[in-house]
Amino acid sequence: MAGQDFFLLSIFILCGGIAVIFFFIGAIMILPFAGIELGVVFLAFYLNFRWSQQKELVYLSPELVTVERGRKQKEYEWKEFRFYIQRQKSNYWRVPKS
């Protein structure tokens, strides 16, 4: 989480610093719009970082296939008998040949 905090802090310092410089030069109306811009950018990155924490774990046993979904803890669990599960081949994920 430290990398994400550093990234947001650097954006805030850079954009806020530029807005304050323009304010001291005499462009007073820069500050409100820079504040709105920083708020929107912060909200967008926060939602993106939160969405990227999602996980999906798949457990295979001789009888069951269990799928667990959640962000920081298990929020949803799905179990199905292995007999009813059909494996489909996909070209999206390939194991590199060594």
C-alpha positions, 0 to 999 in steps of 0.5 A: 500500500505504500507505493500507492500512497506515495503515488497519490501524494506525489500527484497531489504535491505536483498539481497542488504546487503548480496551482499555488504558484499560479495563485501567487502569480495572480490567477486566483481562479486556478485554486478551486478548479485545481481542487476539483481536479485533485478530488476527481483524480484521487477518487478515480485512483482510489476506486481503481486501487480498491477494485484491483484488490479483488481475488478469486481462489479456486480449490480442486478436490477429488469430489468438489470444486470450490470458488471463493471471491472477495477483496480482503476476506471471503465475501462469496463462496460457490461449491459444485460437484466435480462431476458437473464441471466442464473444463474448456480450453482457452487460448488466452493463457498459455504455458511457455514451452521450455 
